[in-house]
Amino acid sequence: TPVEAPKDLQRLVAVTPVGTRVRLGVLRNGQAEDVEVTVGAYRETPLGK
């Protein structure tokens, strides 16, 4: 699924179960690269910590 804006990625991650492994296409130093990531649980921390 193409991501056009940061909110697009946030929505996709929010509906993906924790522990799911996904392939993510990124640009690194101007080069397209695929990386595999595992979705983790969101832990809210106070600002400044």
C-alpha positions as CSV (number, residue, x, y, z in Angstrom):
1,T,0.0,0.0,0.0
2,P,1.6,3.3,-1.0
3,V,2.1,5.9,1.8
4,E,1.6,9.5,0.7
5,A,1.7,11.1,4.1
6,P,2.8,10.3,7.7
7,K,-0.9,9.8,8.7
8,D,-1.2,7.0,6.1
9,L,1.6,5.0,7.7
10,Q,0.1,5.6,11.2
11,R,-3.3,4.3,10.1
12,L,-1.7,1.2,8.5
13,V,0.3,0.4,11.6
14,A,-2.7,1.0,13.9
15,V,-4.7,-1.7,12.1
16,T,-1.9,-4.2,11.9
17,P,-1.7,-6.8,14.8
18,V,1.2,-6.6,17.2
19,G,3.9,-9.1,16.2
20,T,3.1,-9.1,12.5
21,R,6.1,-9.0,10.3
22,V,5.8,-6.7,7.3
23,R,8.0,-5.6,4.5
24,L,8.5,-1.8,4.3
25,G,10.0,0.0,1.3
26,V,12.1,3.0,2.3
27,L,14.5,5.5,0.7
28,R,18.0,5.4,2.3
29,N,20.7,7.7,0.9
30,G,18.5,8.1,-2.2
31,Q,18.3,4.4,-2.9
32,A,15.1,2.3,-2.6
33,E,15.4,-0.5,-0.1
34,D,13.1,-3.0,1.4
35,V,13.3,-3.8,5.1
36,E,11.4,-6.3,7.2
37,V,9.9,-4.9,10.4
38,T,7.9,-6.4,13.3
39,V,4.9,-4.3,14.5
40,G,5.3,-3.7,18.3
41,A,3.0,-2.4,21.0
42,Y,2.7,1.4,21.3
43,R,3.9,2.6,24.7
44,E,3.0,6.2,25.5
45,T,5.6,8.0,27.6
46,P,5.5,11.5,29.1
47,L,7.1,14.2,27.0
48,G,10.8,14.8,27.7
49,K,11.6,11.3,28.8
